[in-house]
């Protein structure tokens, strides 16, 4: 359906929904074409929720096709035997996590595990399914499956031709017909078998790689290969180019598993650049020719042109994109665009046509949506000398956690929000990066919006070490690089590490947001050095655990913040004042805690949008003696440093006596700061008493203002969930002087927490609840009398002239 037709339909639906209200509003604001387009785009937007629904529907369809004997309807046959539709359906269900104990999987396993197969596709699909399932089995059943895997591995190895390719049936080492489609399937299967513990002889990988090297065309792509359909000399096209790139990466991983390592004299030992040249050429082809809705560059008069094998093409794209880490081919976000196409073309019964196409579509959607652990930064300079470092770390984490993950390559031309696709931005440099001023600002913006950076001086390069010290001082001048000690969360959770890498960090009091490895850690990852350096792989798990505070990682198309709940959809309103002034209180200690995250910007916007209150916040800090008639002073800190001079204490007491208000917060819920606050209260003569759940600050029912109910249903961050079990209300402590409430103290984090950023072991509220608590505090102030302006000292009369 063309866009202009959709435009007309959307406009009609929008006008019908608005009805007479639209007609009444027409004099104020017409329904413009732009608004209709935005409404249309919103309705068509692909989301993770839509992808999950599509996958559930497709899974049900695939299961419904299973026959009583455990197989699926087959395609083809003849002397080659079954073409592998049953094995493909079996593999697809195993891949998307259907448990082997389910009836559909038990029946499928019994039906296909030992049936005679003589077709490369069928054997490859079965081998991959068994390699996945054996990890979830135990005892005799697992042994039986592993024996079947070995049988398939031996068949695939024997089926290879002397030229390195595979045909539909076994070539038994001969030089007969082959094609690169059968060949990629065999290579994919042998890779899964290798990951499951099977050792394929190097000769198999060498032959396959040599074949792909010989057949790569000058434009960087591949076609179907020699023989078959008479297209041995046709131009490169999409599915075979993606398959070719994935295949040379797999063969390289098995032939040169530690390419670039070991380090010598602070530099990588890079071999000849032939592989890199070929990889870059293939990536260039995909960047120039990517399509989401068809198999690019297939000859137009050949088997339906670009529509031929379009789902097989998307499956191949997913495999190569995940292997290389690229989010984009040129300007194309391959997963988002591919998902949009698949959701648009899925049939009502959940399928995408025949069984193979449906399986390819499911595999693309499922694997492609997996969470991203690490973004690897591409920059001008040597950034990828250990090409498989994060790929191998991610693979280790996948196998350890038994969950699918991705890694990804990003550049600083992307917006900051895209850098947050992963919790950690990994930067490895063997020459000093040529970052522009804009690049530096973007990296600072990334950490100021909750991101975490891991920087490595690749091979411990001394020039990079020197450069990095100056770079850190320029971009993050407020903090100093310091060694992180053995009690740091990244060394303890979930693995208590006895051996630890030497890591320095920048810590702002709430979290360590930058980790710096001055010595090489990427070579052990790049070479899969598990025997002697597995602690580095475990630290890789600990690091993302620290950065996320054990929060679940979001799927690729999921929003960074969850959708707003209905809990806080009720209207709020201000009291007698519609403007408030609040100032950070300066003192000897970390009075700037969380300031660089700019949490008051969100609070200010909420108050303006929902209650028409103007909040003016003086973030630069004000001394106690200069608070004047401001409605509130904000005192925040971390740790035990909270020192007010006697003059400051007296000035603060005078401010409160004249009607001022003090908001005290323990950033990150620091227990040490809590002790310091209680000590200050004792010195100042304040009484600290818990605010009752019936108080307006918790119920939101002020004399004239209306806020939120935070007396029940409140949720907390991980560090408080168990502690607060059964106590689902906000905890605030009243600061009293002579029986009058002059301030509020929150022993739990509010302002940083309302942003929704993660900080390890932060004792605070869930973001929506934190925002509600802060909003109530401000609405309370709109109903309080204004602070009195201190009287000016009397002006002495001028001396009388003599």
N, C-alpha and C positions, 0 to 999 in steps of 0.2 A: 504494500500500500504506500503510495507516494506521500511525502511529507505535507503537501498542500491539502490533500484529502484529510489527513490526520488533524491538520490545523483547523479545518472547518468543523470536524466532529468534536474536537476538544473545545472549540469556542462555543458550540451549541450546548455541550454538556455543562460547561462552566456557567453560561447564562441561565440555563435551566435550574442549576443548583442555587444560583444567587436569587432567582425569581424577582419578586417585587422589590426586595431589598436593593438589588442592583439598579432597578429603575429609579428608586428614590435617591440612590447615591449618584446617579448619572450626572446630576448638575454639579456635584462636587468633584467627581473624578471618574472619567470614562474608563471602561475596560479596554485597555490598549492591546494592540497586537503583541507587544512585548510581554505583557502579563500572560496572555494566552500561551505564548511560546514557552514561557517559564513553567506554567502549569503542565503543559504537555511534556516538557523535558523531565520534570520531576516525576511524572507518572511512569515514564519510560526508563528512568534511571535504574541501572542494575545495582543490586545490593546483595550482601552476603545472605540475608534472609531469603531473598528470592532464589539464590543459587541452592541453598539448602533444601528448599521446597522442591525445586526441580530435581535434585538428586534423590530425594525421598521417593518422588513419583517414578523416576526412572528405575530405581532399585526395585520397587514393587512390580513394575512391568517386567523387568528381567527375571525376577523370581517366578512370576506367573507363567513364564514360558517353559519352565522346567518340566520335563516329562516324568511319568511315574518311575522309570528306571534310573532317574538321576541325571540324565543327559538333557541336552537342548537340541532343537531341530538343527540338522546339519546342512551345510551348503557344500555342493561338490561331492566328490567321492572318487569312484573309479579305482585305478590301480594304486593311486597314492593313499587310498583310505580316506577317513574323515578329514575335512579341511581344518577342523579345529574350532568350530563354533562353540561346542560344549566347553572346551578348554578355555576359550576366550571369555565366556560368561563366568566360568569358575574363577579364572584369574581376576576378572573385574570385581567380583563380589569379595574375593580375598583382599584385593587392593584397597577397597573402600571400608575395610574393617569388619565385615560380617564375620562373626565368631565361628570357628570351626565346629563348635558344639551345636550350632543351629542345624535343624533338620535339613535345610536346603544344602548346607555345606557338607554334612555327613553323607548324604546321598550322592552328591556330586563327587566327593573324594572316592567313595567306593566304586563309582561308575567309571571314572577316568584314570585312576591312579596307575593301573597296570594294563589298560587295554592297548592292543598293538597299534602303534602309530607310525606312519611312514611319511608324514608331511611336516616340513620345517616349521610352518606356522603353528601347527597343532602341538608339536613337541616343545617348541619355544614357549608357548602360552602355558602349557602344563608345567614345565620346569619352573617358570616364574611364579606360578600359583603355589607350587609345593615349597619353593624357597621362602615365600612369605608365611605360609601356614606352619611350617615346622617350628618356627619360633614360638608359636602359641600352644604347641603340643608337648607331651612328656611321655616318658617310658617307652613301651613297645611300639605304640602308635607313631611316636616321633622317629624311632629307628626305622620303621617300615617306610615312612615318607622319605627319609633321608636316603634310603636305598633306592627308592624310585627316582629321586633326584639324580643320583649318581648314574643310573641307567640312561636317563635323558641327556646328561652331560656327555657321556661316552658316545651316544648316538650323534649328538650335535658336532662333536669334535671330528668324528669319522666322516660325517656328511659334508665337511668342507672340501671344496675343490682345490686343486694344486695352485690355482690362480688366487685363492683367498676368499672366493665367494661361495654362496649357497644357492641351491635351486629348490624347487618344491619338494623333490625327493632327495635322497642321499646321492652325493657325487663320489663318495668313497675315495677321495683324493685325486680324481680324474680332472681333466680340463674341460669338462662339458659345460652346457648352458648354465648360466647363473643370472641373477638380477639383484639389484641393491635393496630391494624391498625384503626379500627373503633373508638377505645378508644382514640387514639391520636387526631383524627379529632374532636371528641366531645370536648376534653380538649382545643384544639386550638381555637375552636369557643367560648367556655365559657370564655376563656381569653380575646378575642376581645370584647365580650359582657361586661365583667367586666370593661375593659378600657373605654367602651362607657357609663358606669354608672350603669349597671345592677349588683345587688348583688346576687351572687350565694351562697346558704347556705353552711356553712363550711363542713357539712356532705358529700356533693358531692365531695369536694376536699379530705377529709379524706379517703373516700372509694377508690378513684382513686389512691391516694398515697400509701395506704396500699396494693393495688393490685400490683402496680409496685414494691414495696419493696419485696413482696413475690415472684414475678416471676423473679427478677434479678438473673442471674446465677452466678456461682462462678467466671467465667472469667470476670465479670463486665457487660456483655451484656444481651440482651433480644432476644427472638424469637417471633414468631407470637402469642404465648399465647395458653391457653387451648382451645381445640376444633378447628374445621376447617381444612380440608385437611389432617387430621391425623398427624399433625406435632407438637403436643403439647410438645413433648420431643426432638425436633430437636435442634441442636446447635444454639448459638447466631449468628445473622447475621446483616448486616449493617443497613438497613433501620429501622428495629425494635429497634436496639440499639440506633441509633440517636433519634428516636421517643421517646424511653423510657427516655433518658436523658433529652430531652426537656420537657417531661411531668412531671418528678419529680421536675424540676426547676419551672415550672408553678405552680404546687400544693404548693410547698414551698413558692413561692412568695405570695400566697393567704393565706396560713396558718401561716407563720412566716415572715410577711413583714418586720420586723425590726431586723432580726436575728443578734446578736452581740451587740445590743444596748438595754438600755442606757449604757453610760460609768459609771464606778465606780472606783474612785481612780486612774484615768489615765489608766484604762484597760477596754477592752470590756467585756461584760457579755456573753460569749460564752456558748451555750448550748452543749449538747452531740454531738459528732462528727459523728453520724451515717449518716446524709445527706452528709456531706463532704466526708466521706469514699466512699459512693455510687457514688457520682459525680466523684470523682477521679478515681474510678474503671472503670466507663463507658468511661471516657476520655482516660484512658489507653487502653481500647479495641479499640477505634477509632484510636488512635495513632499507634497501632500495625497493624491494618488491613485496613487502608484507601485505597480505590481505587477511581480514578476519572472516570474510564470507565466501572464500573460494580458494582453491589450490593455485597459487600464482604461477603464471607463465606456462601452464599446461597448454600444448597446441590447441587452438580453439576448435579444430575439426576432429579432435581425438577423444572419443569416449565421453562426450558431453563437456569438453573444455574444462574451465576452472572449477565447475561443480563436481568433477570426477575426484573422488577420494578427498573431499573437503574436510571430512571428520578425521580421517587418517592424517591429513595435513595438520590439523589442530593438535592432535595427539603428538605428532612429531615435534611441533613447535614447543609444546609443554616440556617434552623431554630435553630438548636442546636448551631452552631458556633456563630451566632449573640447573642444568649442568654448567652453563656458562655464567649464571647469575644475573642475566640482563633483564631488567624490567621493561625496557623499551627496545623495539627495533626501529631505529630512526625516531620518529615522533609518535610511534604507535605503542600504546600500552597493551601488550599482546594478550594478557589475561582478561583485562576489562573488556576489550573489544571482542575477544573470542567468546566470553561469557554472554555479552549482549546478544551476539549472533545466535548462540545456542538457545538461550532463553526464548528468543523470538521464533525459533524454528522448531521447538519441541512440540510434538503432537499431543493431542488431548489425552492419549493413553499413556503418556510418559516416554514414548520412544522418539528416536530420530531416524525413522525408516527401518532398515533391516537390523538384524542383531549385531553384526560387526560395527556398523555406524553408531548404534546406540552405545555399545561398549566404549568406542573411542571417545564419544562425547562425554560419557560419565567419567572416564579416566582423566580427561582434560579438566573438567570442572572440579573434580575432587582433589587431585594433587595440586592443581594450580591455586587453590584457595588456602593452602596450608600457611600457618603463621611464619613470619620472617624473624629469625633470631638476630642476625647480624647484617648490617649494610656495610659493604666494603667501598671505600671512597676512591673514585678515579680522579686523578688530578694531573696537572702538567708536571712530569717528573717520573721517577721510577717507583711505581705504586703496586706493581703486580709481578715482582720477580719470583714470588712463591705462589704460583697461580692457583694451586689447589689447597692452600692453607685453610681458609674458612669453609671451603667445600668439604674437606675431610673432617674438620671439627663438627660441622653440621651433621654429617653422616654418622659420626660417633654419637652425637647427642640423640639423633633419631633412633639409633639401635638401643641406646641405653634407656631412653624414656619410652620406647615403643610407641612413638608418636611422630607424625610427619611434620617436618620443618623445612624452611627454605633459608637461603642466604641470597643476597642481592647486591649488585653493583649500582652505585649511584654517583652522580656528579653534583657539584655545587651550583650548577645552573638550575637544578630543581628547586622548587619552593621548600621552605623550612618544613612545612607539614609533611612533605614526602620523605624527608629525612627521618621522620618519626614512624615510617613503616616498620622499622625495627627498633627495639629498645636501645641498641648499641650501634654506634657508628665506628667502624674499625678503620684506622688509618695506619698503613705500614709504608714507610718511606726509606729508600736507600740513597736518595739524593734529596736535598732540601726542597720541599714543595714550593712552587711558585704561586703562592696564594696572593690574590689581589686584596685590596682593602675591603671590597664587597664580600669576598670569600671569608675573610676574618670575621666580618660582622655576622655573616650567616652561621658560622660555627659558634659564635657567642650566642646568637639567638637560639640555636639548637639546644645548648645547655640551659639557657635561661627559660626554655619552655619544657624542661623536664628530660631532655635527652642526656645520654651518657656516651662519652668518647673513650675508646681504647686506642692509644697511640703507641706504635712500636717503631723503634729505630731498627730497621731491618738489618740483620747481621751485626747489630750493635755498631752501626756505621758511626765513626767519631764525628764526622762533619754534621750529620743529622742530629746527633746528641747536642752539639754546640748550638745549632740553629734552634732546636726545640726550646732550650732554656729561654732564649730571647723571645721566641714566639709566645710562650705561655705568659711571660711578664707583660707583653703588649696586649694580648686578648683578654686575659683574666688577671688584671693587676691587683685585685683586692685580696688574692690568696697566694700562698706560697706552696710550691711542690714539697711534699714531705713523704718519707717512707710510710707505707701502711703496715701496721704491726700485725702480729700473729692472731690477735683477737678481732681483726676486721671481719665483717660479715662475709666478704668474698672468699675468705680462707676457711670458713666454718660451715656454710650452708649451701647445699645439703651434704657436702663432703668435708669432713674435718681433715685438712691437709697437713700431713707431717712434713712433706717436702713442699716448698712454696717458691714460686718465682719471685724475684726481687722487683717489687712494684712500688712506684711513687704515685701520689695522688693529689688532686686538688679537692678539698673538702670545705663546703660552705656552712658547716654546722648541722645541716639537715641530711646531707648525703655527699658521698664522694662522686663527683660528676665527671671527673677525668682521671683515667688510669694510664700510667706511663711505664712501659717496659723498655728500659734503656738497653737491655740485652735481648738477643734474638729469641722469640718464642714461636715465630711462624714456621721455621724449618722443621721443628718436631711435628707440628700440625701437618705441614706439607708432605712429610715423609711417613706419616702415620707411625711415629716412633712410640708405639704403645708399650713396648717391652721395658724401656728405661725411663720414659718421660710421660707416662699416663697421667701423672698429677697435673700436667698442663692442660690435658683434655678435660679433666675433672674441674680444673679452675675455670675453663671455658663455660662449663655448666653453672658453677658457682657465680660467675660474673653476671650472667643474664638473670639468674635468680636474685642476686643483689639488686640489679638495676630495676627489676620489676616488682620487688618486694613479694615474690612468690605469686604474683597475680597471673592469671591465665593470659597467654598471648592472644591477640585478636586475629581473626581470619583476614585474608588479604583485602577484601572489599568492605570489611566492617569499619564503622566509624570509630575514631579514637575514643570518644566519650559515648557511653550508652545513651539511648534515647531518654528524654526527661520522663519521669514517672508522673502519674496523676496526683501523687501525694501533695505536691506543691503547686498544683494548678489553681488553687483557690485564690481569689483576689486579696491583695493587701493594700493598705493605705497608710498615709502619714498622719501624725497628730497635728498639733498646732503649728509646728515649724515645717517648712519645706526646704530649708537649707541648713547644712551642718558643716562645721569646720573641725577637722581632726588633725592632730600633729603627732608624728613619732617623737617620743621622748628620748633625748640624748642622755647617755650615762656612760660610765666607765665599764664597757663590756660590749657584747655583740648586739647593740641596739638596732643594727641594720638587718637582723635575721630575716631571710626570705624576701627582702626588699627587691632584689634583682629579678625575682619571679613576677613582680608587679601584680600581686593578688588583689590590691585595692581597686585595680581597673575593673575587674569583674564585679566586685561588690558595688562600685559606683554605678556601673551600667545597670545592674539589677535594680538598684534603688530608683534610678531615673526612669527605667522602662516600666516598672511595675507599681511604683508608689509616687512617682513625680517628685522625688526628693533629690536635691542637688547636694552631693557630698564632695567637699573640697578637702583633699588629703595633702598635708605637707610632709612629703617623704624625706626631705633633706634633713629633717630633725630640728627640734626646738629644745632649748634648755628649759628646765623647770621654771626658772625665774621669768621666762619670756612667754609663758602660756597665755597670759592675758585672759580674754573672755572667750576663748575657743571652747566649744561644747565638750570636747573630749581630748584626752591625751592617751596615746597608745604606747604601752611599754611592753616590749617583747624581748626574748633572749633565749640562748641555749647555753647549757653548762652552768658552772657555779659563779660566773663573773657577773655580779650585779651590785655595783658600788655607787651609791649616791653620797656626795659630800654632805656635811651637816647643813651647809647653806642650801644645797639642792633639796634636801629633805624638808627643810623649813619652807622653801618656796613652794614645793609640791603640796605641803599641808595647807599653806595659805590659799593656794589655787582651789583645793577641794573645799575649804571652808567657805569660799565665796560662791560655791555652786558648780564648780567644775566637776568633771567626771573622769575617772581613770579606768582604762581597759588594759588589763594585764594578761599576757598570753605566754604560755610555755611552748615555744616553737618545737615541733616534733614531739611534744609531750615530755620534754626532758625532765627526768627525775631530779637531776642536780639543780636545774633552774627552779624547780618547785621548792626545794630547800632554801634557795636564795631568796625567793619571794616571801616565804614565811618568816625568814630572818628579817627582811626589810619591814614587813608588817609589824613585827614585834618592836623594832627600833622606832617606827613612826607612830606607834600607839594605835594601830588599826586592829579591829577584830575581824577575823575571817570565819564566815559561817556558810555552809552549803545553802544554795538557793532551793527552796521547796518546789516540788513539781506543780504546785498550784499557783506559783508566782507568774505574773504576766510575762516575764521574760521567757518562760517555758511554754505557757499556754498561748501566747501571742495576743491575748485580749487585754490591751492597754486602755487607759481612760478614754482616749479618742482614736488612737492608732489601732490598726489591726495587722498582726503579723502571722507567723506560722506556729502550728502546734509542734513543739519539739519535746513535749513531755512524754511522748510514747512513740514507738515505731522507729526509733533512731538506729541507724546502722553505723558501724565503726570500721576502721581499717584493721588489717590482719592482726596487728600487735595487740589490739584491744578486744577482739571478738570474743575470745574465751573469757577474758577478765570481766567483760561487761555482760556476760550471759545472764539473761533474765532482768537486766537493768537497761532497758532500751529507751533511755531518756538522756537528754543533754546534761552534762555535769558542769555546773557553774558555781563558783564560790563568791559570795558577796563580801565586799570590803566595806566595813562599817566604822564610822567614827561618831562617838556619842550617840549610838543607836540609829544614825542616819546612813542610808546606803549611798556611798560616795564612789563606788567603783565595782567592777566585776573582774574576777580572775578566772581564766580558763586553764585548768591543769592539762588539758588535752589540746592538741594542735587544731586550729581553726582556719587561719588565713592561707597557709600553704595547702592545706587539705582541700579547700574549696576549689582549687584549680584542677584536682584530679590527677596530678602528677604523682609518680611513685617515689618513695624514699624508704629505704630499708628500715624496718622496725619502727616506723613513725607511729606514734601513739596519737591518732587523730580520728576525725570523723570521715565517713564516706563523703564524696564531694558535694552532693546535693544537700546533705544534712548539715555539712559545715557552712555552706552558703546560707542556709536557713537560720542557723544560730547567729551568724554575723549580721544578717538582715534584721533579726529581732533586736539585737543590741542597738542598731542604729535607729530603728523605729521607736524603741524605748526613749532614746534621746529626743525625738521629736515631740515628746509629751512632757519633757522635763523643763523646769524654768531655766532661763539663760544664766550662764555664769556671770557674776557681777564683775564689772571692770574695776580693778583696784583703784582706789582714790589717788589722785595725783598729790604729791607732797605739797604742803603750803608754800607759796612763793613769798620769800622774805621781802619786806618793804624796803625800798631803796633808802640808803642812808640820807639823813637830812644834811643839807649843805650847812656848813658852819656859818 
